[in-house]
């Protein structure tokens, strides 16, 4: 892979993974726009690791609390004392339960080949517009009085069900989980925080699936390339998370909706006139 190819793939993954504009949709488009071959599984795993490290570090306090919550749920006494009076034990299991739907459906799509069948420009264009408009309507019309403390097992599971739609390229995992949380009345920053934390098990699951395929098929790229891509994705994701959290503390999601609609319209025009 050329250095330019590595940089673009890493930056696209890092930036779009957490912004509500769809990372999978953008990664599908990169080969179309530049005439490149697919970057391969090794690079896919690397950029997933990079974005995972970014969210783990940005939410280091929550990451530590969730890990201790897991240990506490297993009966480890020091961990139980460390998280006493916090929600980290229940929050850990909320995230686990919320991740189960996308893992189950994602596995079915991967086995049946439907996941690759949906990687089409018209689908990305349509979902970018449809779910972008839905995000706008929910974000503007719904109240925003519920806080992070109000996320229960039921709420987490419902957001997890919504996350299944992100398996359709162009939908956006971040976008659909933010839409679901806002629909249930959660504040923008609290909805974003849960969406980011939910990304941790989701990215781990996706990365493990890609790694299993990689072990079956063999490494399809240079490990130096993978290290570069992972590092770039990490820094890009860190900046994107910081930007999103700061933006949602003072503004709506309209800017992302405008981008999504413009992208969708542009893709339809490009598809029917160029491809």
N, C-alpha and C positions, 0 to 999 in steps of 0.2 A: 504493500500500500504506500502511496505517496504521503508525504508529510501533510500536504493540504487536505487530503482525504481524511487522515486521522484527526486533524484539528477540527474539521467541520463536523464529523460524526460525533466527536467527543463534546464539542460545544453545544450541538443540537440536543444531544441526550441530556447533558447536564442542565441546560437552561430550561428545556421543555418538560422534563420529568416532574417538576413541582409546580410550574405555572399552569393554569387551567386552559392549556392550548393544545394538548396531546403530543406526547413524545413519540409514541408509536407511529402516529400519522406523519410526523415530520421525518422520522427515520425511513419510512417507506418512500417518501418523496425524494430524498437526497439522491438515490441512484438514478431516478427519472430525470431530475433537473440537471445533473452533472454528467450523465452517461456513464456512471461508474458501476462496477459489479458490487454485489452485496459485500459488506465488510467482513462477514464470517462470524462464526460462533465465538471464537477467542476474543475478538474485539467486543462483541455483545456482552460477554461475561465481564470483561474489564471495565466497561463503562457502567455496568450495573453495580459493580463493586465500588466504583468511584462515587456514584450518587448515593449509595447506601452509607458510605463513610461520611459523606457530607451531612446527611440528616442525623446520623448518630452523634456527630460532633456538635452540630448546631443545637440539638436538643439533648445535650450531654446530661443535664440534670434528670430529665425524664428517662433517658436511656439507662442511667444508673438505677433509678427508682424501679423501672420495669424489670431489670435484671434481678435486683434484690427481691422484687415482688414475686418473681418466678421461684427463686430459691426459698422464699418464705412459704409459698404455697406447697413446697415439698417438705416443709417442716424444719428447715435449717434455722436454728434458734437465733444466731447473730443477725441473720437477715430479717427475721420476724421482728426483732427489737428495732432494727434500723428503719423499717417501714411502718412501725406502729403509729397510728394516727393519720396515716396517708391512705390514698386510694390505689396505690400501685399494685397491690395484689389483684384487686378486682379489675383494674384497668388492663393489666396483662392479659387476663382471660377474656375481657371484652374484645381486645385486639385479635386474640386467637380466634374467637368465634366469628368476628367480623371478616376474617380472612378466609374462612372455610368455603363460602360460596364461590369466590373467584378462583380458588385453587381447584375446586371440583369441576367447575365449568371449563376452566382453562385447560385442565388435563384432557377433558373430553374433546375439546376443539383441537388440541395438539395431536391426539391420537387419530382422530378422524380426518385431519388435514384441513378442516374448515378454517383454522386460524390463518393459514396461508391464502386460502381462497378469498378471504375478505380484504386482503391487502391490495385494494383497487382504488385508483384515483377518484372515481365518482363516489364511492362509499365514503372516502375520507372527506371529500367536499361536502357531501350531504350531512354527515354527522357533525362536521365542524360548525355548520350553520344551525342545524336543528338544536343541538345541545348547547350551542352558544346562546341562542335566543332564549332557551329554557332557563339557562343560568341567569340571564338578565332579568327575566320576569320574576323569578323566585327571589333574586337578590334585592330587587327594588320593592317588591310588593309585600314580602313577608316581614313580620316584626323581628327584632333582633335583641331579645332580652334574656335568653337562656345562656348560661355560662358553661364552661368546660365541666364543672362539677355535676351538671345535669345529664351527662352522657352515661346512660345505663346500658345494661346488656341488651335490652330490646332496641334502644337507639343505635347502638353499635352494630347490631345484626342487620337492621334496616339499611344503614349506610353501607354495610358490607354487601347487601343484596344489590344496591344501586351500583356498587363498584364493578359488578359483573358486566355492566354495559360498556365499561372501559375496554373490554376485550375486543370490541369493534373499533378498528383503527379510526382515529379522528375524534372519538368521543372525549377522551382525556380522563385519566384516573383521578387526577386532582380536581378537574372540573366537575365531574359527576358526583364525587363525594362532597365537595363544597355545596353543590346544588341540593343534595339530599339533606345535609346538615342545616343549610339555610331554610329549607322548606319546613324543617321541624322547629324553626325559630331560634337557632343558635347565632350568637354574634359572629361577625366575620372572622375575627382573629381566633376565636375559640374553635370555630369550624375548621379553620386552616390548621390549627395546632393538631387537632385530631386527625385530619387528613394526612398531615406529614407523618405522624406516629403510625398511622395505618399503613403508610408506604413501607415501613421497615419490614414487617413480615411479608408483605406483598412482593417487594423487591427481592428478598431472600428466596422466596418460593420461585419466582421467575428466574433468578440467577441459578438456583440449584437445578431447575429443569434444563436450562441452557448448558450447564456444566455436565449433566448426565449425557446429553446429546453430544457434547464435545468429547467426552471420554469414549463414547461409542464410535464416533466418526474420526477421532484423532484431531490434534491441534491443526487449525487451518490458517495459521498466521505466525508471525514472529513475536516472541514474547517481549521484545523491546518495544515493538509497536503497541502491544497490549498495555505495557506499563505507561507509555506516553499517553495513550487514550484514556486510561483510568485516572491518571493524575489530572489531566485537563478537565475531564468530566467532574471530578471532585471539586475543583476550584470554581467551575462554572455553576455547579449545583449549589455550592455554598453561597455564592453571590445571589443566585435566583431565589433561594429560600429567604435570605435576609431582605431582599427587595420586596418579595410578596408579603412577608409579615409586616414590614414597615408600611407598605402601601395600604394594606387592608385595615390598618389601625386608623387611617384618616380618609380613606376613599372607598368607592364602590368597585365592583368588578367590571364596570362598563368598558374600560379600556381593553380588557381581554376579549370581551364580546365583540367589540368593533373589529379587532384583529381577526377573530375567528370568522366572522361573516365576510370580511374582505378576502381572507384566505380562501374560503369556500367558493365565493363567487369567482375569484381569480382562477381557481383550479378547474371549475366547470368550463370557463372560457378557454383556458389552456387545453383542456382535454378534448373539447369538441372542435378546436381550430388547429391544433398542432399535432396531437397524438394520432 
